[in-house]
Amino acid sequence: MRSSRWQSFNPVWSQLQQFQDEMNRLFDRWGNGSGFGGPSGFPALNVWEDGNDLHVEAELPGLDLKEVEIYVSGGNQLTIKGERKAKLPEKGVWHRQERIFGSFNRSLTLPFPVDADKVDAHLENGVLHIQLTKHESARPRKIPVKAE
Amino acid sequence: MANITNTAAKDRSEARAEATRGGVFFTPRVDIVETDSELTLFAEVPGVGPEDVDLRYEKGELVLHGRVRPRQQNQTMVLQEYEEGDFYRAFNISESIDASRITAECKNGLLTVHLPKAESARPRQISVRSA
C-alpha cells in the first residue's frame, strides 16, 4: 500500500476528484478498489508524525471499539479491520440510504518500524486515533563529533 | 407517508465555505427510515459529541449542525485522505411530524434523531364489519 502525499488545495483538482469519487461510488461497492475513502479504500486515514510518534486517525462513525480490530505486523504494517452492521428496524421503509455497511480491511505500510508493545488506540465520537512509537532501531542516533 | 426533502444536497467531497467562520462544511451521510410511529434519521457525524450538536426545528425545517473540534493542529501530514470540518444538513419535514416530541441522541459519532409522527398521520387499522 503506497503512502501518497496529496492535498486538495487546488479547486480544479478537487472538482476532478469529486467527479472521480462520484463515478467510483456509482460503480464500486464496499471496499472494492478506490471508493469512499480517497484513493486507497475504506476507512479514509490521516497520518502524521510527531517526533518519535506516529499518529493514525480514521473516521468510523457508529462503531464501538469492540467492532474494530487493529493489528501491527511485520514491524511496520498496520491493519485496521472491522464490520459495520446495519441495524434495520423490523417494519421500516427506507426513505434515504447513504451510509455504507459491511466489513472493511485496510492495511498501511508505515514509514518506519514501530514498537508493537507501545501502541495506543482509542475510539471517541466515531474517530479512531492510533498512536504508534518508533522502534528503538529506527530512532535517529546522534553521532558525537570529536575534535582532534 | 411523511415527506422529507433535502434542502442542501451536496456531496461530502465538495466543501462549501461558510461566511461567519471561514471553515469548510461537509454534508453528513444520512439514512432515513420510516416506521408506523416515527421517522428515524441516522446521521454520520464523526468527531461530534452530544454537546457539539446543534439541532433545530423551525417552520417545518430540521437543521443539523455538528461542530467538530479541530484535531490536527498544523501537523506535517504524512498521508491525508480526508479533511476536517463542521457538518451541516437541512431537511424539510412535512406537518405530519409532532415537533414537540422530537428526540435525538449522539453516540460514537452517529446522531440518531427520532421524529414521531403526529397522531393524525399514524396509520389506523379499520375493522370491517359484515353489514
Interface residues (C-beta under 8 A of the other chain):
Chain A: S3 S4 R5 W6 Q7 S8 S14 Q17 Q18 D21 E22 G37 G38 P39 S40 A44 L45 N46 V47 W48 E49 D50 L54 H55 E57 E59 L60 P61 G62 L63 D64 L88 P89 K91 G92 V93 W94 H95 R96 Q97 E98 R99 I100 L108 P111 L123 N125 G126 V127 H129
Chain B: M1 I4 N6 D11 S13 E14 A15 R29 V30 D31 I32 V33 E34 T35 D36 L39 T40 F42 E44 V45 P46 G47 V48 G49 R71 Q72 Q75 T76 M77 V78 L79 Q80 E81 Y82 E83 C106 N108 G109 L110
